[in-house]
Amino acid sequence: MKKVMSNKWVIALYILPSLLLLAGLVYIPIFLTGYYGLMRWDGIGDMTFIGLDNYISLLQDSTFRFSARNSFFLAIFSAFSLVLYLAISLVLSGRIKGSELLRKIYLVPMLLSSVAIAQLWIRIYDPNNGVLNSLLTTLGVESPPAWLADRSTVLIAIFIAVIWQYAGFYIIIYSAALKGIPYSLIEAAQIDGATPIQIAYKIKVPLISGVIKTTILLSFVGSLKYFDLIYVMTGGGPNGASEVIASYMYKEAFGRNNFGYGSAIGFALLVLALLTTLIINRITTSKEEVQY
């Protein structure tokens, strides 16, 4: 068996299916997206080569710039929300009563589809019969906002829904990482007189710094590509106020049958995600890795 596995042709044969699958589902579509971005094409008829015209138009497109701004706002907001998820995970890791039940409750949004979550929050934000405005009216607010129909509140309303949707995902990641910390380290710190806050900040957080870096990448890059919940909740409205890159790409490609320009938007989104990944990696890379 060892002799067989040392044969390079056998190794190549084993990894070939995975490489073909990866190429067919990832690399070839990426190449085709960049290629279609060089064309004027409605998705059905003949393609006309126009060079970099779509990409040049993209740089001059105020709607694209606005949607990119919203995507980055969502990404930054999602990254900062990790602090909340981490704080909840640290509390739940403190062996408090009912922590296991709370973990299961936080996992509920993960069991629902994005469409179901969007419909749920649409009803919560309903200006006439929604739970939120009914509560505000009870508290004495005379004219509560129309959350999803007001340009000044729509992004905040969507961001809150996104935080709720992904709470369970990140809390379970942090909880799993915190469980991997030997309890003897915590006991030693307690014997030395460390407070729970000092234990969390100086012991637990540094020991899971690698996991935190990974979640920052996941939340930031994932938010740049975010589409489904926003599209169902607002469709990019009102008047384009909640438009993000992915929803704008969808509208151009499938709404206006402008597949060439939509492909250019998709390829630009890929480039932005790659650049963001490189920047975050550069910023969060530490020369010394904390070990235990």
C-alpha positions as a Markdown table, in Angstrom:
| # | Residue | x | y | z |
|---|---|---|---|---|
| 1 | Met | 0.0 | 0.0 | 0.0 |
| 2 | Lys | 2.8 | 2.4 | 0.9 |
| 3 | Lys | 4.5 | 1.6 | -2.5 |
| 4 | Val | 1.2 | 2.4 | -4.3 |
| 5 | Met | 0.7 | 5.7 | -2.5 |
| 6 | Ser | 4.2 | 6.8 | -3.3 |
| 7 | Asn | 3.4 | 6.6 | -7.0 |
| 8 | Lys | 2.8 | 10.1 | -8.4 |
| 9 | Trp | 0.4 | 8.8 | -11.0 |
| 10 | Val | -1.7 | 7.1 | -8.3 |
| 11 | Ile | -1.8 | 10.4 | -6.3 |
| 12 | Ala | -2.7 | 12.3 | -9.4 |
| 13 | Leu | -5.5 | 9.8 | -10.1 |
| 14 | Tyr | -6.9 | 10.3 | -6.6 |
| 15 | Ile | -7.0 | 14.1 | -6.7 |
| 16 | Leu | -8.2 | 14.3 | -10.3 |
| 17 | Pro | -12.0 | 14.1 | -9.5 |
| 18 | Ser | -11.7 | 16.8 | -7.0 |
| 19 | Leu | -9.7 | 19.0 | -9.4 |
| 20 | Leu | -12.2 | 18.5 | -12.1 |
| 21 | Leu | -15.1 | 19.3 | -9.8 |
| 22 | Leu | -13.3 | 22.4 | -8.5 |
| 23 | Ala | -12.5 | 23.5 | -12.0 |
| 24 | Gly | -16.0 | 23.0 | -13.3 |
| 25 | Leu | -17.8 | 24.7 | -10.4 |
| 26 | Val | -15.3 | 27.5 | -9.5 |
| 27 | Tyr | -12.4 | 28.3 | -11.9 |
| 28 | Ile | -14.2 | 27.9 | -15.3 |
| 29 | Pro | -17.2 | 30.0 | -14.2 |
| 30 | Ile | -14.8 | 32.7 | -12.9 |
| 31 | Phe | -13.0 | 32.7 | -16.3 |
| 32 | Leu | -16.3 | 32.8 | -18.2 |
| 33 | Thr | -17.7 | 35.6 | -16.0 |
| 34 | Gly | -14.6 | 37.8 | -16.8 |
| 35 | Tyr | -14.9 | 36.8 | -20.5 |
| 36 | Tyr | -18.6 | 37.7 | -20.7 |
| 37 | Gly | -17.8 | 41.0 | -19.1 |
| 38 | Leu | -15.9 | 41.9 | -22.3 |
| 39 | Met | -19.1 | 41.3 | -24.4 |
| 40 | Arg | -22.3 | 43.1 | -25.2 |
| 41 | Trp | -24.8 | 40.2 | -24.7 |
| 42 | Asp | -28.4 | 39.8 | -23.8 |
| 43 | Gly | -27.9 | 36.2 | -22.7 |
| 44 | Ile | -29.6 | 34.6 | -25.7 |
| 45 | Gly | -28.4 | 36.2 | -29.0 |
| 46 | Asp | -25.0 | 36.7 | -30.5 |
| 47 | Met | -22.2 | 38.2 | -28.4 |
| 48 | Thr | -20.4 | 41.3 | -29.5 |
| 49 | Phe | -16.9 | 41.9 | -28.3 |
| 50 | Ile | -16.6 | 45.4 | -26.8 |
| 51 | Gly | -13.3 | 45.1 | -24.9 |
| 52 | Leu | -13.2 | 46.9 | -21.5 |
| 53 | Asp | -16.2 | 49.1 | -22.2 |
| 54 | Asn | -18.3 | 47.4 | -19.6 |
| 55 | Tyr | -15.6 | 47.7 | -16.9 |
| 56 | Ile | -15.0 | 51.4 | -17.8 |
| 57 | Ser | -18.8 | 52.0 | -17.6 |
| 58 | Leu | -18.7 | 50.3 | -14.2 |
| 59 | Leu | -16.2 | 52.8 | -12.9 |
| 60 | Gln | -18.5 | 55.7 | -14.1 |
| 61 | Asp | -21.7 | 54.1 | -12.8 |
| 62 | Ser | -23.0 | 56.0 | -9.8 |
| 63 | Thr | -25.5 | 53.2 | -9.0 |
| 64 | Phe | -22.6 | 50.7 | -8.8 |
| 65 | Arg | -20.6 | 53.0 | -6.6 |
| 66 | Phe | -23.7 | 53.4 | -4.3 |
| 67 | Ser | -24.3 | 49.7 | -4.1 |
| 68 | Ala | -20.6 | 49.0 | -3.4 |
| 69 | Arg | -20.8 | 51.6 | -0.6 |
| 70 | Asn | -23.8 | 49.8 | 0.9 |
| 71 | Ser | -22.1 | 46.4 | 0.6 |
| 72 | Phe | -19.0 | 47.7 | 2.4 |
| 73 | Phe | -21.3 | 49.3 | 5.1 |
| 74 | Leu | -22.9 | 45.9 | 5.6 |
| 75 | Ala | -19.5 | 44.1 | 5.7 |
| 76 | Ile | -18.1 | 46.6 | 8.3 |
| 77 | Phe | -21.3 | 46.3 | 10.3 |
| 78 | Ser | -21.1 | 42.5 | 10.2 |
| 79 | Ala | -17.5 | 42.5 | 11.2 |
| 80 | Phe | -18.3 | 44.7 | 14.3 |
| 81 | Ser | -21.2 | 42.5 | 15.2 |
| 82 | Leu | -18.7 | 39.7 | 15.8 |
| 83 | Val | -17.9 | 41.5 | 19.1 |
| 84 | Leu | -21.5 | 40.8 | 20.2 |
| 85 | Tyr | -21.3 | 37.2 | 19.1 |
| 86 | Leu | -18.0 | 36.8 | 20.9 |
| 87 | Ala | -19.3 | 38.4 | 24.1 |
| 88 | Ile | -22.3 | 36.1 | 24.1 |
| 89 | Ser | -20.0 | 33.1 | 23.5 |
| 90 | Leu | -17.8 | 34.1 | 26.4 |
| 91 | Val | -20.7 | 34.4 | 28.7 |
| 92 | Leu | -22.1 | 31.0 | 27.7 |
| 93 | Ser | -18.7 | 29.4 | 28.2 |
| 94 | Gly | -18.7 | 30.5 | 31.8 |
| 95 | Arg | -20.7 | 27.4 | 32.8 |
| 96 | Ile | -23.7 | 29.4 | 33.7 |
| 97 | Lys | -27.1 | 27.7 | 34.3 |
| 98 | Gly | -29.1 | 27.2 | 31.1 |
| 99 | Ser | -26.1 | 27.9 | 28.7 |
| 100 | Glu | -26.8 | 24.8 | 26.7 |
| 101 | Leu | -30.5 | 25.8 | 26.2 |
| 102 | Leu | -29.4 | 29.3 | 25.1 |
| 103 | Arg | -27.0 | 27.8 | 22.5 |
| 104 | Lys | -29.8 | 25.8 | 21.0 |
| 105 | Ile | -32.0 | 29.0 | 20.9 |
| 106 | Tyr | -29.3 | 30.9 | 19.1 |
| 107 | Leu | -29.2 | 28.1 | 16.5 |
| 108 | Val | -32.8 | 28.6 | 15.5 |
| 109 | Pro | -32.1 | 31.1 | 12.6 |
| 110 | Met | -29.8 | 28.6 | 11.1 |
| 111 | Leu | -32.7 | 26.2 | 10.6 |
| 112 | Leu | -34.7 | 28.7 | 8.6 |
| 113 | Ser | -34.2 | 29.7 | 4.9 |
| 114 | Ser | -33.2 | 33.2 | 4.0 |
| 115 | Val | -36.7 | 33.7 | 2.4 |
| 116 | Ala | -38.5 | 32.6 | 5.6 |
| 117 | Ile | -36.3 | 35.0 | 7.7 |
| 118 | Ala | -37.0 | 37.8 | 5.2 |
| 119 | Gln | -40.7 | 37.2 | 5.4 |
| 120 | Leu | -40.5 | 37.1 | 9.2 |
| 121 | Trp | -38.7 | 40.5 | 9.5 |
| 122 | Ile | -41.0 | 42.1 | 6.9 |
| 123 | Arg | -43.9 | 41.4 | 9.2 |
| 124 | Ile | -41.9 | 42.6 | 12.2 |
| 125 | Tyr | -41.2 | 45.9 | 10.4 |
| 126 | Asp | -44.7 | 46.3 | 9.0 |
| 127 | Pro | -45.6 | 50.0 | 9.6 |
| 128 | Asn | -49.2 | 49.3 | 10.4 |
| 129 | Asn | -49.4 | 45.9 | 12.0 |
| 130 | Gly | -45.8 | 45.0 | 12.8 |
| 131 | Val | -44.6 | 44.0 | 16.2 |
| 132 | Leu | -42.0 | 46.7 | 16.4 |
| 133 | Asn | -44.2 | 49.6 | 15.6 |
| 134 | Ser | -46.9 | 48.3 | 17.8 |
| 135 | Leu | -44.4 | 48.2 | 20.7 |
| 136 | Leu | -43.2 | 51.7 | 19.9 |
| 137 | Thr | -46.8 | 53.0 | 19.8 |
| 138 | Thr | -47.4 | 51.4 | 23.1 |
| 139 | Leu | -44.4 | 53.2 | 24.5 |
| 140 | Gly | -45.7 | 56.6 | 23.3 |
| 141 | Val | -44.0 | 57.1 | 20.0 |
| 142 | Glu | -46.6 | 58.9 | 17.9 |
| 143 | Ser | -45.2 | 58.4 | 14.4 |
| 144 | Pro | -42.9 | 55.3 | 14.3 |
| 145 | Pro | -40.9 | 55.0 | 11.1 |
| 146 | Ala | -41.8 | 52.9 | 8.1 |
| 147 | Trp | -38.6 | 50.9 | 8.5 |
| 148 | Leu | -38.3 | 49.3 | 5.1 |
| 149 | Ala | -39.9 | 52.1 | 3.1 |
| 150 | Asp | -37.8 | 54.9 | 4.5 |
| 151 | Arg | -34.4 | 55.6 | 3.0 |
| 152 | Ser | -33.0 | 56.7 | 6.3 |
| 153 | Thr | -33.9 | 53.5 | 8.2 |
| 154 | Val | -33.9 | 50.7 | 5.6 |
| 155 | Leu | -30.2 | 49.8 | 5.9 |
| 156 | Ile | -30.3 | 49.7 | 9.7 |
| 157 | Ala | -33.4 | 47.5 | 9.6 |
| 158 | Ile | -31.7 | 45.1 | 7.2 |
| 159 | Phe | -28.5 | 45.0 | 9.2 |
| 160 | Ile | -30.4 | 44.0 | 12.3 |
| 161 | Ala | -32.0 | 41.1 | 10.4 |
| 162 | Val | -28.6 | 40.0 | 9.2 |
| 163 | Ile | -27.2 | 40.0 | 12.7 |
| 164 | Trp | -30.1 | 37.9 | 13.9 |
| 165 | Gln | -29.7 | 35.5 | 11.0 |
| 166 | Tyr | -26.0 | 34.7 | 11.5 |
| 167 | Ala | -25.9 | 34.9 | 15.3 |
| 168 | Gly | -26.1 | 31.1 | 15.8 |
| 169 | Phe | -23.5 | 30.4 | 13.2 |
| 170 | Tyr | -20.8 | 32.5 | 14.7 |
| 171 | Ile | -21.7 | 31.8 | 18.3 |
| 172 | Ile | -21.3 | 28.0 | 17.7 |
| 173 | Ile | -17.9 | 28.6 | 16.1 |
| 174 | Tyr | -16.7 | 30.7 | 19.1 |
| 175 | Ser | -18.2 | 28.3 | 21.6 |
| 176 | Ala | -16.4 | 25.4 | 20.0 |
| 177 | Ala | -13.1 | 27.2 | 20.0 |
| 178 | Leu | -13.6 | 28.3 | 23.7 |
| 179 | Lys | -14.4 | 24.7 | 24.7 |
| 180 | Gly | -11.0 | 23.7 | 23.3 |
| 181 | Ile | -9.2 | 25.8 | 26.0 |
| 182 | Pro | -8.0 | 23.6 | 28.9 |
| 183 | Tyr | -10.0 | 24.4 | 32.0 |
| 184 | Ser | -6.8 | 24.1 | 34.0 |
| 185 | Leu | -5.7 | 27.5 | 32.6 |
| 186 | Ile | -8.9 | 29.1 | 33.7 |
| 187 | Glu | -8.6 | 27.6 | 37.2 |
| 188 | Ala | -5.0 | 28.8 | 37.5 |
| 189 | Ala | -6.0 | 32.3 | 36.6 |
| 190 | Gln | -8.9 | 32.2 | 39.1 |
| 191 | Ile | -6.5 | 31.0 | 41.9 |
| 192 | Asp | -4.2 | 34.0 | 41.0 |
| 193 | Gly | -7.2 | 36.3 | 41.6 |
| 194 | Ala | -8.1 | 37.1 | 38.0 |
| 195 | Thr | -11.6 | 38.5 | 37.4 |
| 196 | Pro | -14.0 | 37.0 | 34.8 |
| 197 | Ile | -13.4 | 40.0 | 32.5 |
| 198 | Gln | -9.6 | 39.6 | 32.8 |
| 199 | Ile | -9.8 | 35.9 | 32.1 |
| 200 | Ala | -11.9 | 36.6 | 29.0 |
| 201 | Tyr | -9.8 | 39.4 | 27.7 |
| 202 | Lys | -6.3 | 38.2 | 28.6 |
| 203 | Ile | -6.6 | 34.4 | 28.3 |
| 204 | Lys | -9.6 | 33.2 | 26.3 |
| 205 | Val | -9.6 | 35.8 | 23.5 |
| 206 | Pro | -5.9 | 35.6 | 22.7 |
| 207 | Leu | -6.1 | 31.8 | 22.7 |
| 208 | Ile | -8.8 | 31.8 | 20.0 |
| 209 | Ser | -7.3 | 34.7 | 18.0 |
| 210 | Gly | -6.9 | 32.4 | 14.9 |
| 211 | Val | -10.6 | 31.5 | 15.0 |
| 212 | Ile | -11.5 | 35.2 | 15.4 |
| 213 | Lys | -9.4 | 36.1 | 12.3 |
| 214 | Thr | -11.2 | 33.4 | 10.3 |
| 215 | Thr | -14.6 | 34.7 | 11.3 |
| 216 | Ile | -13.6 | 38.3 | 10.4 |
| 217 | Leu | -12.8 | 37.0 | 6.9 |
| 218 | Leu | -16.0 | 35.0 | 6.6 |
| 219 | Ser | -18.2 | 37.9 | 7.8 |
| 220 | Phe | -16.6 | 40.6 | 5.7 |
| 221 | Val | -16.3 | 38.7 | 2.4 |
| 222 | Gly | -19.6 | 37.0 | 2.9 |
| 223 | Ser | -21.3 | 40.3 | 3.5 |
| 224 | Leu | -19.8 | 41.8 | 0.3 |
| 225 | Lys | -21.6 | 38.9 | -1.6 |
| 226 | Tyr | -24.8 | 39.2 | 0.3 |
| 227 | Phe | -28.0 | 39.0 | -1.8 |
| 228 | Asp | -31.0 | 36.8 | -0.9 |
| 229 | Leu | -32.4 | 38.3 | 2.3 |
| 230 | Ile | -32.0 | 41.9 | 1.0 |
| 231 | Tyr | -33.6 | 41.1 | -2.3 |
| 232 | Val | -36.6 | 39.5 | -0.7 |
| 233 | Met | -37.0 | 42.2 | 2.0 |
| 234 | Thr | -36.7 | 45.3 | -0.2 |
| 235 | Gly | -35.6 | 44.4 | -3.7 |
| 236 | Gly | -33.0 | 47.1 | -3.4 |
| 237 | Gly | -35.5 | 49.7 | -2.5 |
| 238 | Pro | -36.9 | 52.1 | -1.6 |
| 239 | Asn | -35.6 | 53.9 | -4.7 |
| 240 | Gly | -32.3 | 52.0 | -4.6 |
| 241 | Ala | -31.5 | 52.9 | -1.0 |
| 242 | Ser | -30.7 | 49.3 | 0.0 |
| 243 | Glu | -29.1 | 48.2 | -3.3 |
| 244 | Val | -26.0 | 46.1 | -2.9 |
| 245 | Ile | -23.5 | 44.8 | -5.5 |
| 246 | Ala | -25.1 | 41.4 | -5.8 |
| 247 | Ser | -28.6 | 42.7 | -6.2 |
| 248 | Tyr | -27.5 | 45.2 | -8.8 |
| 249 | Met | -25.7 | 42.5 | -10.7 |
| 250 | Tyr | -28.9 | 40.4 | -10.6 |
| 251 | Lys | -31.1 | 43.2 | -11.9 |
| 252 | Glu | -28.7 | 44.0 | -14.7 |
| 253 | Ala | -28.3 | 40.4 | -15.8 |
| 254 | Phe | -31.7 | 39.0 | -15.3 |
| 255 | Gly | -33.9 | 42.1 | -15.1 |
| 256 | Arg | -32.6 | 44.1 | -18.0 |
| 257 | Asn | -31.1 | 41.1 | -19.9 |
| 258 | Asn | -27.7 | 42.9 | -19.9 |
| 259 | Phe | -25.6 | 39.8 | -19.2 |
| 260 | Gly | -22.4 | 41.4 | -20.4 |
| 261 | Tyr | -22.6 | 44.3 | -17.9 |
| 262 | Gly | -24.0 | 42.0 | -15.2 |
| 263 | Ser | -20.9 | 39.7 | -15.7 |
| 264 | Ala | -18.6 | 42.7 | -15.4 |
| 265 | Ile | -20.3 | 43.6 | -12.1 |
| 266 | Gly | -19.9 | 40.0 | -10.9 |
| 267 | Phe | -16.2 | 39.9 | -11.8 |
| 268 | Ala | -15.7 | 43.3 | -10.1 |
| 269 | Leu | -17.3 | 41.8 | -7.0 |
| 270 | Leu | -14.8 | 38.9 | -7.1 |
| 271 | Val | -11.9 | 41.3 | -7.4 |
| 272 | Leu | -13.2 | 43.3 | -4.4 |
| 273 | Ala | -13.6 | 40.2 | -2.4 |
| 274 | Leu | -10.0 | 39.0 | -3.2 |
| 275 | Leu | -8.5 | 42.4 | -2.4 |
| 276 | Thr | -10.5 | 42.6 | 0.9 |
| 277 | Thr | -9.2 | 39.1 | 1.8 |
| 278 | Leu | -5.6 | 40.1 | 1.2 |
| 279 | Ile | -6.0 | 43.3 | 3.2 |
| 280 | Ile | -7.6 | 41.6 | 6.1 |
| 281 | Asn | -5.0 | 38.8 | 6.1 |
| 282 | Arg | -2.3 | 41.5 | 6.1 |
| 283 | Ile | -3.8 | 43.4 | 8.9 |
| 284 | Thr | -4.7 | 40.5 | 11.1 |
| 285 | Thr | -1.5 | 38.4 | 10.6 |
| 286 | Ser | 0.5 | 38.2 | 13.8 |
| 287 | Lys | 4.1 | 37.3 | 14.0 |
| 288 | Glu | 3.6 | 35.3 | 17.2 |
| 289 | Glu | 0.9 | 32.8 | 17.6 |
| 290 | Val | -0.5 | 32.2 | 21.1 |
| 291 | Gln | -0.4 | 28.6 | 22.1 |
| 292 | Tyr | -1.3 | 26.5 | 25.1 |
